[in-house]
Amino acid sequence: QVQLVESGGGLVQSGGSLRLSCYAAAFRMDEFAVGWFHQAPGKAREGISCIDKSGQSTYYADAVKGRFTISRDNAENTAYLQMTNLKPEDTGVYFCAAMYPTYGCSNYHSPYVGDHWGQGTQVTVSS
């Protein structure tokens, strides 16, 4: 059963923008912190951003800081990742995850703290 549904990926030129969405289809998203993860071709999945349950605290990996913005709309049961100034190295599959309540956004770089996962959305950035 798919717990989270990502959308918004696609092909974009370097310097372009995309907005990813993550909809919780089977549970209340406001009970969880939400992380976004990036899996580049041939590489391990790694967390790049996280937002706490209320949306008041956000966290970013150095590689995306200043370019990506995470947000959430608990009334819509949806989280977002606004990506700007995209680079070819941003290419890959993007996953969202509801984080284990024990961890929240702690250790968000690690995929092992994700509880519920989506199937991912492909982002390709051409140079």
Disulfide bonds with the S-S distance in Angstrom:
Cys22-Cys96 2.05
Cys50-Cys105 2.05
